Amino acid sequence: MKTTSEMTMKLSKQSIDILKNFSSINSNLHIIQGADQITVSPMKNIMVEAKFEDEFPREFAIWDLSKFLGTISLFDDPVLDFREKNVVVSSGSTKVVYHYAEPKLVSGCRPTKEFTMPDTVINFDLSHREFVELQRASAVLRLPDLCITNTDDGIEIVALDKNDVTSNRYSITVGENKSGASFKMFLKSEYLKLLAGDYTVDISDKIVSRFKNNTVDLTYYIALDSDSVYNG
């Protein structure tokens, strides 16, 4: 059995940032003991794997992750004491007793089986600047879709509305099309819920993409639309 001191921890800023990112993907949280954590969106179209700087001392579940993070933010330098049925968040003489959820109530935020990324056919780098520009353009122009496609200049990511032929379009060239393949791989703009940073992007013709952060041990698997087309 772990001692009281082994059940107590402080969360680093990076760990807090990753948890905030998790909350944008699923409001539920199911943590297992250790540093390797995972969450899945309710629609099962986004999965995130992360290795935290901090090791969680026990398994626990949170129903409303945003509320839990808000509770932590009430304190300047919070200490978390993970007990059997609750976590005590404290700083000095002030504390909050925050109760866990039943793990069975948040079972949808973890995958039921291990996922293996299929072989990839499209690869490129996406800088933080490019990612921010895509997000901004999609929001300002109200473009719900992203299309990763081949052009004469290489590989482009295009923000557009694929159901409107008169849609405005915003595009960024992100790499060379070394294979010479022809493709249009679609995904929803709202699925690109990435932590800030530079990414290595790999795409499979099995309509799944992988976005791997280059500085944080963090990987997103994002489903592509079923009308995506690849001709290698």
Secondary structure, 3 states (H helix, E strand, C coil): CCCCHHHEECCCHHHHHHHHHHHHHCCCEEECCEEEEEEECCCCCEEEEEEEEEEECCCEEECCHHHHHHHHCCCCCCEEEECCCEEEEEECCEEEEEECCCHHHHHHHCCCCCCCCCCCCEEEEECHHHHHHHHHHHHHCCCCEEEEEEECCEEEEEEECCCCCCCCCEEEEEECCCCCCEEEEEEEHHHCCCCCCCEEEEEECCCEEEEEECCCCEEEEEECCCCCEEEC
